[in-house]
């Protein structure tokens, strides 16, 4: 069955000032229950929520995703059981039969390409022949996961599945969407991403973002802004290097290449990446060594801090915050809600 899709990491923090006491005490005890009392001072839920700020909203989002994803899993189990009963087979057999239909063994070229992508995460002495069986199993598993998603989505469409629980309301933030972007400038949904090239969660989120945005061609634009973390010493220079690549109109190629090579972020490697990607090397090296992109990276970082960001990745979808290692469905639902506004 489809795995439960819940955010694994929520990061970022912000605080907001409490409301005046007169406003807080005027609230209805039924709608705004008291949380604590100290002397003559009563602290109501609304005040505590406001003081918690973004942390409260992140927990709200987490609860929402848990409820919706669990409901989706229950719905899929119900639909599979119903379809399997009609066909006179067990639910597991019903799913397996459909997963096997049209399943193709990956070609040697596909396996070689896959090996090249994952080689850096393997032991240095691992050869293609050593790991070929594992690569083949992994690629077949990927095919099955993709087919399962398609099967379940079709079942839901045919049954008229819909999410009735409204997404929690959150205050929108004014986010400057300046920076390298993918997608049309007049898109109805603007996603501003703050990320760090040394952050493994950012690498995974980048792939999810690319995939989800491709599902809404013409409607979504993704803008990248830099937020190198203080505990990632190689991230600031990697950010500067990507900005240098942007001067040649090659930001996204360089961006994707850095995330694909997370171990190679020292300055020598950053220059080597420019050669590999066919950038004009001298202007790139001059730009990187001059340090003139440091101000741009720092400007992005300060903008992120002003928005309450303290960890990566962090996203703002038309100004609505969505932080941490979120599943595809969280982005998809947020985009669909914005398109339906």
WOUR-V872937 format. One record per residue. RES is the residue in one letter. PSI is psi in radians with two decimals (* if undefined). NEAR is the number of other C-alpha atoms within 8 Angstrom. Layout:
# WOUR-V872937
RES_PSI_NEAR / RES_PSI_NEAR
This chain:
# WOUR-V872937
X_2.78_4 / X_2.33_6 / X_2.67_5 / X_2.20_7 / X_1.74_9 / X_2.47_10 / X_2.33_11 / X_-0.35_7 / X_2.33_7 / X_2.14_9 / X_2.86_11 / X_2.61_13 / X_2.64_10 / X_2.70_11 / X_2.68_10 / X_2.67_8 / X_2.52_6 / X_2.69_8 / X_2.76_8 / X_2.63_6 / X_-0.66_6 / X_-0.70_6 / X_-0.75_8 / X_-0.77_12 / X_-0.32_8 / X_-0.20_6 / X_2.66_8 / X_2.28_7 / X_-0.46_7 / X_-0.81_5 / X_-0.40_6 / X_1.36_10 / X_2.62_9 / X_2.49_10 / X_-0.69_9 / X_2.86_7 / X_2.39_9 / X_1.97_6 / X_-2.26_5 / X_0.04_5 / X_2.15_6 / X_2.26_11 / X_2.04_11 / X_2.83_13 / X_-0.72_10 / X_-0.67_8 / X_-0.75_11 / X_-0.71_11 / X_-0.77_9 / X_-0.70_12 / X_-0.64_10 / X_-0.49_11 / X_-2.31_12 / X_-0.56_11 / X_-0.65_10 / X_-0.77_9 / X_-0.60_9 / X_-0.70_11 / X_-0.67_8 / X_-0.79_9 / X_-0.71_10 / X_-0.75_10 / X_-0.73_8 / X_-0.84_10 / X_-0.69_12 / X_-0.79_10 / X_-0.82_8 / X_-0.74_10 / X_-0.64_11 / X_-0.72_9 / X_-0.67_8 / X_-0.72_8 / X_-0.74_12 / X_-0.74_8 / X_-0.74_8 / X_-0.74_11 / X_-0.73_9 / X_-0.79_8 / X_-0.68_10 / X_-0.77_12 / X_-0.68_10 / X_-0.77_8 / X_-0.69_10 / X_-0.67_12 / X_-0.69_10 / X_-0.60_7 / X_-0.09_6 / X_0.55_6 / X_2.98_9 / X_2.73_9 / X_-0.74_11 / X_-0.73_6 / X_-0.66_8 / X_-0.79_12 / X_-0.82_10 / X_-0.70_8 / X_-0.71_8 / X_-0.52_8 / X_-0.56_11 / X_-0.37_8 / X_2.15_6 / X_0.13_5 / X_2.23_9 / X_2.39_5 / X_2.34_6 / X_2.51_9 / X_2.93_6 / X_-0.66_6 / X_-0.72_6 / X_-0.73_8 / X_-0.72_12 / X_-0.71_9 / X_-0.71_8 / X_-0.74_9 / X_-0.72_10 / X_-0.60_7 / X_-0.64_8 / X_-0.03_8 / X_-0.65_8 / X_-0.34_9 / X_0.00_5 / X_2.85_7 / X_2.54_7 / X_-0.55_5 / X_0.08_4 / X_2.27_8 / X_2.90_6 / X_-0.75_8 / X_-0.62_5 / X_-0.71_7 / X_0.09_9 / X_-0.80_9 / X_-0.72_7 / X_-0.67_7 / X_-0.74_11 / X_-0.75_11 / X_-0.70_8 / X_-0.71_8 / X_-0.64_9 / X_-0.65_12 / X_-0.69_8 / X_-0.74_8 / X_-0.77_9 / X_-0.72_11 / X_-0.77_8 / X_-0.75_8 / X_-0.69_9 / X_-0.75_11 / X_-0.75_9 / X_-0.73_8 / X_-0.82_9 / X_-0.68_9 / X_-0.69_8 / X_-0.75_8 / X_-0.75_11 / X_-0.73_11 / X_-0.81_8 / X_-0.53_7 / X_-0.06_6 / X_0.59_6 / X_2.36_7 / X_2.59_4 / X_2.13_6 / X_-0.41_4 / X_2.10_5 / X_2.55_5 / X_2.55_6 / X_2.45_7 / X_2.45_4 / X_2.55_6 / X_2.37_5 / X_2.59_8 / X_2.60_8 / X_1.90_5 / X_2.19_8 / X_1.99_4 / X_0.96_7 / X_2.36_6 / X_3.09_7 / X_2.34_10 / X_2.64_8 / X_2.26_7 / X_2.87_11 / X_2.51_9 / X_-0.37_5 / X_0.36_4 / X_2.56_11 / X_-0.37_8 / X_2.06_12 / X_2.11_13 / X_2.06_13 / X_2.14_13 / X_2.20_12 / X_2.16_13 / X_2.95_14 / X_2.23_14 / X_-0.21_14 / X_0.08_11 / X_2.04_10 / X_-0.56_8 / X_-0.58_10 / X_-0.67_13 / X_-0.80_11 / X_-0.74_9 / X_-0.59_11 / X_-0.72_8 / X_-0.73_8 / X_-0.76_10 / X_-0.75_10 / X_-0.75_8 / X_-0.82_8 / X_-0.74_11 / X_-0.60_11 / X_-0.37_7 / X_-0.23_6 / X_1.04_8 / X_2.34_8 / X_-0.28_7 / X_-0.28_11 / X_2.36_14 / X_2.31_14 / X_2.19_12 / X_2.29_14 / X_2.33_11 / X_2.63_12 / X_2.39_12 / X_1.22_12 / X_2.27_13 / X_2.62_10 / X_-0.42_5 / X_0.15_4 / X_1.55_9 / X_-0.44_7 / X_-0.21_9 / X_-0.74_13 / X_-0.77_10 / X_-0.59_11 / X_-0.68_14 / X_-0.76_13 / X_-0.71_13 / X_-0.72_11 / X_-0.60_11 / X_-0.61_10 / X_-0.70_13 / X_-0.58_14 / X_-0.53_11 / X_-0.46_8 / X_0.20_9 / X_0.44_6 / X_0.48_10 / X_-0.90_14 / X_-0.58_8 / X_-0.77_8 / X_-0.72_13 / X_-0.89_9 / X_-0.66_8 / X_-0.68_9 / X_-0.75_12 / X_-0.45_10 / X_-0.26_8 / X_1.14_9 / X_-0.31_10 / X_-0.18_5 / X_1.32_8 / X_0.10_14 / X_2.94_9 / X_-0.65_8 / X_-0.77_7 / X_-0.66_9 / X_-0.67_12 / X_-0.70_11 / X_-0.64_8 / X_-0.66_10 / X_-0.68_14 / X_-0.82_10 / X_-0.68_7 / X_-0.04_8 / X_0.47_7 / X_2.84_11 / X_1.92_9 / X_-0.80_10 / X_-0.86_6 / X_-0.64_7 / X_-0.86_14 / X_-0.75_9 / X_-0.74_8 / X_-0.83_11 / X_-0.77_13 / X_-0.45_6 / X_-0.45_6 / X_0.22_8 / X_-0.21_7 / X_-0.07_11 / X_-0.68_10 / X_-0.68_7 / X_-0.79_7 / X_-0.73_13 / X_-0.61_9 / X_-0.77_8 / X_-0.78_11 / X_-0.77_11 / X_-0.63_8 / X_-0.69_8 / X_-0.74_12 / X_-0.69_9 / X_-0.44_7 / X_-0.03_9 / X_0.19_11 / X_2.36_13 / X_-0.05_9 / X_2.93_9 / X_2.74_17 / X_2.73_14 / X_2.35_15 / X_2.60_12 / X_1.99_13 / X_1.82_13 / X_0.68_9 / X_-0.14_10 / X_2.16_11 / X_2.48_10 / X_1.90_10 / X_2.71_13 / X_-3.01_14 / X_1.44_13 / X_2.60_13 / X_2.87_10 / X_-0.74_9 / X_-0.56_7 / X_-0.76_9 / X_-0.76_11 / X_-0.79_9 / X_-0.73_8 / X_-0.72_9 / X_-0.79_10 / X_-0.64_8 / X_-0.72_8 / X_-0.67_10 / X_-0.45_9 / X_-0.09_5 / X_*_4
